[in-house]
Amino acid sequence: MKIGILGGGQLGKMLFEASPAFDIELYFLENDVNAPCRSFKNAFQVGNILDENDVYNFGKNMDIISIEIENVNISALKRLENEGKKVFPQPHIIALIQDKGIQKQFYQKHNIPTSEFELVKNNTEKKLFFENNNHLKIQDFVQKMRTGGYDGKGVQVLKTKEDLDNLLFDVPCVLEKKVDIQKEIAVIVARNPKGEIKAFPAVEMVFNPELNLVDYLLSPADIVQNIAQEAENIAKNIIEKLEMVGILAVEMFLDKQNNILVNEIAPRPHNSGHQTIEGNKTSQYTQHLNAILNKNLGNTEIIEQSIMLNILGENGYEGIAKYENLDKIEAINGVFVHLYNKKITKSGRKMGHVTILDNNKNNILEKMNFVKENLKVIA
């Protein structure tokens, strides 16, 4: 069984590491010759995942086509699907998720809780929206590019009228009402073609305020059981309404009134599930393969409390990556280091992650702080 993955980044690398448990061959199509999956030489093909011909020619030789990034060519995937190839997640779902505006409309249509929003095509429409709704304050909104944003890029918190013209340029955006956030949580959920659905327990994400990406996460989330169950139910409802095959990450806000609001979804393995490799009975990577192969979904229970800490390139450094104090970190009991095989570091780039297992809350936080203070990626 040959499975073709569009993208060859760190998520692809961890999918490959999960694949020996299956009777499959994984292949990767990737634009970047230095991508993390390049070390899987016979399985790595350089090509443009946004080019219809490249994607089609790659996919026609596969039994199943899947993704590790959603910014891919949809036309080629639809052609392959029409010709009888299995494409999971399905192309129309990837297209929906590529556009944050269509995402929001999907939540609205299916009564899935999300923050209030307005879709605007350009800067003129943005300004008209506030002029026509002068009871609304600009500083109560966030603008997000409808397409192309990732890892916090393409998102801007509005503060003044001038911000409407800045950063995101003159492109279609979602104007989204700010949420009075208590916590940010995520649930990863999987569905196979048989319709079986399983969710991983909710995790709590703590964001780096400067880079607007996850600094670390806690598994399980520090929330009461009924809220955790509600979050799982929302994630299951979304993947069921989509009738999606594969794994879906559902990022949510918990507001200060204990309401859950869906923020965004990603139809692939996700940063909020890295800790499942050591911390849960089944990893998100194994679960994704279970789902697309139509196997029974694995047990998602937590083995031990965990923290996942992203390893980011140190500010002010760019060049061949060097890892300070790596030996000290690897010597700590219950600490697992995953490096992403990226040659070049730069400020804020995800270079790896560390998972820490320990059921003692004080111990696990102490270990995390030691890792944060000592493990540095420089050049």
N, C-alpha and C positions, 0 to 999 in steps of 0.2 A: 504494500500500500504506500503510494507516494503522496506526500502532503506538501503542498507549496505554500510558503508563508511570504506575504508581501511585507517587506521590512526586515532589516537584519540588525536591529539594535539590541539593547540589553534584555528586552522582553523576549525577543527571539532566542537569545542565548540561553535564557532560563527555560524556555520551551524545549530547546534542544536537549538540555540537561535532564529534563523529565521524560524524554522520548524512549530511552532504553527499556522502559517497562512495557512498551507496546511493540507490536510487530509492524513497524512503520519505518519509512525513510523520510526525513525532513529536509526540505530544500528552501533556500532563502533568495529572494530577489531584493536588491538593495542598491540605492544610488551611490552610497559612500564606500569607496574602496577600503577605507580604514575602519569600517563599522565593526562593532563587537563580534558579529558572527563570521568575520573574515577568516578566523582560525579554523572553521569547519570547511576546509578548502574545497573538497569535492561537492559540498552541499551549498556553496556560496556562489551566487551569480550576480555580476554587476549589471544593473539595468535601471531604468527610470520607472519607478512605481506610479508615476503620474502620466506615463505615456501609454496610450491605448495598445499600440503594437507590442511594446515590451511586455506589458502585463498579459496580454492575450497569448503571445508566443510562449511565455513562461508557463501559464496556467493550462494550456492545452495538453501538456505532457504530464499533468498531475491527475490524481484520482480525487483529491479534495483540495480546495484552495481556501486559505484563511489569511488572517492579518495579525500583525502586532502593532500597527499604527493605522489610524482611520483615514489619513490623508493619502488616498490611493485613487487610481482611475476607476470610476464606476462603470463607464461604458464597456470596457473590456470584461469586467466581471459579469455584467448583464449578458453579454454575448456568450460567455462561457456557460453561464447558468441556462440560457436558452438552448444551448447545444447539449445539455444533459449533465454537465459537470456539477458536482456538489460544491457550492460556495457558501461557507459559514464563517461569520454571520452573513446573512443574505444581503445582496447588493443594495436593495431598496432601503434596508435598515441602516447600512453604512451611510448612504446618501442622506437619510433623515438626520443622523447624528452629526454629520459634517457641518450642518447648518443649525446654529444655536437658535435661530428664529423658528425653524420648523420643529425643533425639539420642544420649545416652549408651547407652540400650538398643539403639539401632541399631548402634553400634560393637561392643557386646558380642555381639549376635546374629551379626554378620558377621566376627568375629575381627579387628576393626580395633583396633590398639593404642591404649589410652587409660588414664588413671589410674583407680584403684579409686574406687568411689563408692557412695553410699546415697541413696535417694530418701525424703524426709520431707515430710509434709503440713503440719505446723505446728510451733510451738515445743515442744509436748508431746512429739511424736515425735522431735524433735531431741535433747531431753534423755534420753529413753528409750534412744535409740541408744547414747549414751555410757555410760549407766548399765548397759546390758546388755552392753556391750563395754568393760569398765573397763580392759582392757589397752591401749586406744587413747587417745591424748592429743589433747585438743581442739586444741592448737596445731599439730597435724599436718594440720589440715583447712582447707579454704576452703569457704564456703557461697555458693551462687549462686541467685538467684531463678530459678525454672524459666521464667518468662515475663516479658517487659517490660524486661529489662536491655539496655543498649547503651553503647558507648564507656566501658566500665569501671564503669558504674553498675549496681547490683544485684549486686555482687561484694564479699565481705567476707572478709578473712583473719582467722581465729579465733585469739584469744590466751588468752581466759579464758572461764569459764562464763557470765559476764554478756554476752559478745558474742553468745551464742545468741539473746538477746532483742532485741539492738540492731540498728539500721540497716535490716534487711530485713523487720522486722515479722513478723507471724504468717501467713506465706504459704508455699506449697509451695516447697521448695528442693532443690537437689542438694548433698549433703555430699561433697566431693571431696578425696581424699587429695592433699596437697601433693606437688609434684614437685621434686626437687633439680635445679633448672634450670641448665643450662650456657648455652643460648641459646634464644631464641624465634624460630621460623622460620615462613614461610608459603609455600604454593604455590597459585597460581591455575590452575585447570584448566577447560577448556570442552568441551562435548559438543553436537553437533547431532542432529537427529532421525534422520539416517542412521547414527548410532552412532559417528561419527568423534570421537576424543578427542585433545586436545593440551594439554600443561601448559607453563606458563611456568617458567623456572628459579627455584629457591628463593631467597627473600630473607630477610635477617636483620633482625628488628625489635628496636629498643631502646626501652624504655618509660619514660615519665615516671612516677617512683615515686609522686608525690603525686596525679596525676590518673588513673593506671592506664590511660593510652592511649598510642598510639605517639608517641614524640618524633621519631625518625627511623628510616629503614631503609637497609640496604645491599643493592645488587643488583650481582652475585650475593652470596649469603650466603657468609661466610667459613667454609666447612665442606669436608671432604674429599669427593671425587667420589662415593664409594660411598654416603655418607650423603645427599648431594644427590639421587642417583638413587633411593634408597629413599623419600625424601620425595615425589618426583614419582610414584613407583609407588603410594604410599598414596593420594595425591590422585586419581589416575586410577581406582584401585580403588573409592573412595567414590562418585565420580560415575557410574561404571559400575553399581555395585550399586543406586544410586538410580534409574538410568535417567533421569537428569535432563537437561533441555535448557536450555542457557544457560551462564552462567559461575558457578563456585563457588570461593570462597576457603576454603582449609583452613589454619587456624592450628594450629601444632604446637609442642610442647616437645621440645627435645633435652636429655636429662638428662646427668648427669656420667659415666654409664656408656655414653654414646653411643647410648642407646635413644631412638627417636622415639615420642612419645605425642600423639595428636590431642587438641587442646584444644576448639576450636569450629569450626563451618563457617558460611559466609554465602552464600546463593544469589543473588548479585548482584555487580556491581563493588564493589571493596573498597579501603580505605585502603592495603592492602599491594600494590596494583597501580598506584597513580598514576604511578609513575616509568616505566611502560611507554609512556606517550605519547611521550616523547623517547628513552627508553633501550632500547626493544625494536623489532623490525621491525614488529610489530603491537601496537597498544595493547589493553588489556583491554576498552575500550569498543567498539572496532571488532570485537574477537573476540566480545563478547556479541551484537552485531548479526549477525555472521556466523552464530552458532549458532542464534539464534531464527528467522532467515530461511532456515535449512537450506542455507547456502552452505558452500563448502569453508573450513575453518579456516585462519587466517593463520599465517605463520612467527613463532614465539615467541622466536627467538634474540635474545640481548642484542647491541646495537650497540656500547655502551660502558658501562663501569662507571658506576654512578650512586648517588646518595644522594637520598632523598626526605625532606624536613624539613617537618613540619607547622607551619603558622603559627597560633599560638594567641593568643587575647586575653590581654593582660597582666593580671596579678593586680592587683585594686583598681580596675579601670576598667570602667565600663558606660555605654553611650550610643552616639551616632553614631560609627562607626569612623573613625579616622585612622591612616594608615600612615607611620611615621617611617622616613626613609632609603631609601624605596622606589627612588628614582632611582639611588642608589649600588649597590643590589643588582642592578638590571636592567642595569647597565653592565658587570657581570662576565661574562667569556667563559665559555660553558658553563653559565650559570645561567638557569633558566626559572621565572618567577613565575606562579602560578595563583591569582588571587583569586576567592572564591566568590560575590561579589555579595551579601554579607550586610550589611544596613545597620547593624545593632546588634551591637556587641561586648560581651562580658562575660568575666570571668576563665575561662580554659581553653577557651573556645569555639573550634572549628575555623573559622578565617577564610580559610584558603587553604593552599597548600603550595608549596614550592620544590623543583624537581628540579635537581640538579647533576651534570653529566657531566664526567668526567676520568679517564683510565686511570692517572694517577699517584696513588698512595694518599696521599702527603703533601699533594699539591696539593688533592685533593678534600676532605680533612679540614680543611685550612686555609680553604678557601672556605666549608665548612659552618659552621665556628666564627665566621667573619666575619659570615655571614648571621644566625646565632643572636644574636650580640652587638649587631647593628645594626638589624635589621628588627623593629620593635616596633609592635603594634596597640594604640592607646590611644583614648581618647574625649575 
